[in-house]
Amino acid sequence: MKTKRFIAGAVCPSCGTMDSVRMFRSETERDYRECVECGFSDEMEVNPRLEGNLPEARIAREESILEDHTDIIRFVDEPPVKKQ
């Protein structure tokens, strides 16, 4: 049996319950979703227009890691305002 994972923020299309939908991949490499509240289940379809055009995950790449350096920051208090 494959691992079933909950999809955070997902709403069941059948009963409308939030955070009750989990997904899993079958032995045939197809993705399915199911609701633990009402028992709804279906095969998740891949939109062919989006396949291959998905955004990259936001992870740090080696070239984007900043070099180690030190900046000096000075905190300056403003002088008190004299009341006249």
C-alpha positions as CSV (number, residue, x, y, z in Angstrom):
1,M,0.0,0.0,0.0
2,K,1.3,3.4,-0.9
3,T,1.5,6.3,1.6
4,K,-1.6,8.5,1.7
5,R,-0.9,12.2,2.4
6,F,-3.4,14.9,3.3
7,I,-3.6,18.0,1.0
8,A,-3.5,21.1,3.2
9,G,-6.3,23.5,2.5
10,A,-8.0,21.2,0.0
11,V,-11.8,21.1,-0.1
12,C,-13.7,18.0,-0.9
13,P,-15.7,18.6,-4.2
14,S,-18.5,16.3,-2.8
15,C,-19.1,17.4,0.8
16,G,-17.2,20.7,0.9
17,T,-15.2,19.7,4.0
18,M,-11.8,21.4,4.2
19,D,-8.6,19.4,5.1
20,S,-10.3,16.0,4.7
21,V,-8.8,15.2,1.3
22,R,-5.8,13.0,1.0
23,M,-4.0,11.8,-2.1
24,F,-2.0,8.7,-3.0
25,R,-0.3,7.1,-6.0
26,S,-1.4,3.6,-7.1
27,E,0.9,0.8,-8.3
28,T,0.0,1.9,-11.8
29,E,1.5,5.3,-11.1
30,R,-1.8,7.1,-11.2
31,D,-2.7,9.8,-8.6
32,Y,-5.9,9.5,-6.7
33,R,-7.6,11.7,-4.1
34,E,-10.2,10.6,-1.5
35,C,-12.2,12.3,1.3
36,V,-12.0,10.8,4.7
37,E,-15.3,12.4,5.7
38,C,-17.7,11.3,3.0
39,G,-15.8,8.6,1.1
40,F,-15.6,10.5,-2.2
41,S,-12.7,9.4,-4.4
42,D,-11.5,10.0,-8.0
43,E,-8.5,9.9,-10.2
44,M,-6.5,13.2,-10.3
45,E,-6.1,14.3,-13.9
46,V,-3.1,16.2,-15.2
47,N,-4.0,19.2,-17.3
48,P,-2.0,18.6,-20.6
49,R,-1.6,22.4,-21.0
50,L,0.2,22.7,-17.7
51,E,2.3,19.5,-17.9
52,G,5.9,20.5,-18.3
53,N,5.1,24.1,-17.6
54,L,4.8,23.9,-13.8
55,P,6.6,26.5,-11.8
56,E,9.8,25.5,-10.1
57,A,9.9,24.9,-6.4
58,R,11.2,27.7,-4.4
59,I,14.4,26.2,-3.1
60,A,17.8,27.8,-2.7
61,R,20.0,27.0,-5.6
62,E,23.8,27.1,-5.2
63,E,24.2,30.1,-7.5
64,S,21.6,32.0,-5.5
65,I,23.2,31.5,-2.1
66,L,24.8,34.8,-0.9
67,E,28.4,34.9,-0.1
68,D,29.4,35.3,3.6
69,H,29.9,38.9,4.4
70,T,29.5,41.3,7.3
71,D,27.6,44.6,7.3
72,I,28.0,47.2,10.0
73,I,24.7,48.6,11.2
74,R,24.6,51.6,13.5
75,F,21.6,52.5,15.6
76,V,21.6,56.2,16.3
77,D,19.3,57.7,18.9
78,E,17.9,61.1,18.0
79,P,18.7,63.7,20.5
80,P,15.8,64.7,22.8
81,V,13.8,67.6,21.6
82,K,14.0,70.6,23.9
83,K,10.7,72.0,25.0
84,Q,10.4,75.8,24.9
